[in-house]
Amino acid sequence: MNPVFLDTVGLLALWNRSDQWHGPAKRAFESLAAAERVLLTTTFVLLECGNAASRQPFRREVSLLRHQLESAGLLIAPTDADWQAAWAAYDRAEAAQAGIVDCVSFAVMHRLGITEAFTNDRHYAAAGFRTLF
């Protein structure tokens, strides 16, 4: 299994047709789907998406994604160790001063051996991950 981590930036760009990154995100997502790549994310990223979509027309997409990921066992709850590692990285201002949700994502990705993220967020590249658009 060679999973891809779904980041908030990528998901919002995919759902929001007026997002400046919609085109590249859509093409990257279609490529992942064609290759039948396993896609997963954390509960924290899903919370970020839910907050961002609360007043947007793609609110339904967030709920649909939650149901799909939960039923497939691909919605990851960070462990206590992930939480501690994330706060330590945050305190050190690692990955170009990434936010705490990104730091949690990085900790989970390291634990699961994931190297690619569906995003163009520079913090992922700064943390050593490959961004897909």
WOWO-V889326 format. One record per backbone hydrogen bond with DSSP energy under -0.5 kcal/mol. NH is the residue of the N-H (numbers start at 1). CO is the residue of the C=O. If there is no record, write none. Layout:
NH/CO, NH/CO
This chain:
4/38, 5/116, 6/40, 7/5, 7/118, 10/118, 11/7, 12/8, 13/9, 14/10, 15/11, 16/12, 17/15, 19/16, 22/19, 25/21, 26/22, 27/23, 28/24, 29/25, 30/26, 31/27, 32/28, 33/29, 34/30, 35/31, 36/33, 37/32, 40/4, 41/74, 43/76, 46/42, 47/43, 48/44, 49/45, 50/46, 51/47, 52/48, 53/49, 54/50, 54/51, 56/53, 59/56, 62/58, 63/59, 64/60, 65/61, 66/62, 67/63, 68/64, 69/65, 70/66, 71/67, 72/68, 73/69, 73/70, 74/69, 75/69, 76/41, 76/74, 78/76, 83/79, 84/80, 85/81, 86/82, 87/83, 88/84, 89/85, 90/86, 91/87, 92/88, 93/90, 94/89, 97/93, 98/94, 103/99, 104/100, 105/101, 106/102, 107/103, 108/104, 109/105, 110/106, 111/107, 112/108, 113/109, 113/110, 114/109, 116/3, 117/130, 118/5, 119/117, 124/121, 125/121, 126/122, 127/123, 128/125, 129/124, 130/115, 131/129, 132/117, 132/119, 133/119
